[in-house]
């Protein structure tokens, strides 16, 4: 399924939805694909999750470039437009960085 996809969109759902979202997001982080990911925000369903994601970026556990892989919108058309416009960013892996 992932190989045939142009992008990944998560609608409100449970643990299976979250597991699949984080799996393809991790694959993107690891460089296995360069496809955009999206959350369709319906009635604030994902607001606490996106707040937590922003928090872990601020704490240094997730790079901002990796957080930016996930597009979020309340409008299906706006989300699709954002996914169409998204361009992958090459982010060096932690192991490839030289200490400063």
C-alpha positions in Angstrom: 0.0 0.0 0.0 2.7 2.5 0.9 4.6 1.9 -2.3 1.5 2.7 -4.4 0.6 5.8 -2.4 1.4 9.4 -3.4 0.7 10.7 0.1 -0.8 9.5 3.4 -3.8 11.1 5.1 -5.1 10.1 8.5 -8.7 10.8 9.4 -9.9 10.6 13.0 -9.3 7.1 14.3 -8.0 4.9 17.0 -4.7 3.1 17.8 -4.5 1.4 14.4 -4.7 4.8 12.6 -2.1 6.3 14.9 0.2 3.3 14.5 0.0 3.5 10.7 0.5 7.3 10.7 3.6 7.1 12.9 4.9 4.1 10.9 4.8 5.9 7.6 6.1 9.1 9.3 9.1 7.2 10.7 9.7 5.7 7.2 9.9 9.2 5.9 12.2 10.3 8.6 14.5 7.3 7.8 14.5 8.2 4.1 12.5 5.2 3.0 10.1 7.5 1.1 9.7 11.2 0.3 5.9 11.4 0.5 3.9 13.9 2.4 1.7 13.0 5.4 -1.5 14.7 6.4 -4.0 14.9 9.3 -7.5 15.9 8.6 -8.4 17.9 11.7 -12.1 17.3 12.4 -13.7 19.2 15.3 -10.3 19.4 17.2 -9.8 15.7 17.2 -6.0 15.9 16.7 -5.4 19.2 18.5 -3.9 17.6 21.6 -1.7 15.3 19.5 -0.4 18.2 17.3 0.2 20.2 20.5 2.2 17.3 21.9 4.2 17.0 18.7 5.1 20.7 18.8 6.1 20.2 22.4 8.5 17.4 21.6 10.0 19.5 18.9 10.6 22.3 21.4 12.2 19.8 23.8 14.6 18.7 21.1 13.3 15.1 20.6 12.0 15.6 17.1 13.5 17.9 14.5 11.4 20.6 13.1 12.0 19.4 9.6 10.5 16.0 10.5 7.5 17.7 12.2 7.0 19.7 9.1 6.5 16.5 7.1 3.0 16.3 8.7 0.5 18.7 7.2 -2.6 19.5 9.2 -5.8 21.1 8.0 -9.5 21.2 8.9 -10.4 21.5 5.2 -10.0 18.4 3.0 -9.2 20.5 -0.1 -6.7 22.7 1.8 -5.0 19.5 3.1 -4.8 18.0 -0.4 -3.4 21.3 -1.8 -0.7 21.3 1.0 0.2 17.7 0.2 0.5 18.6 -3.5 2.7 21.6 -2.7 4.9 19.8 -0.1 8.5 19.2 -1.0 10.7 16.7 0.9 13.6 18.2 2.8 16.9 16.3 3.1 17.7 16.1 6.8 21.0 14.5 7.8 20.6 11.5 10.1 21.8 12.0 13.7 24.6 9.6 13.1 25.8 11.6 10.1 26.2 14.9 12.0 29.6 16.0 13.2 29.8 17.2 16.8 30.1 21.0 17.2 
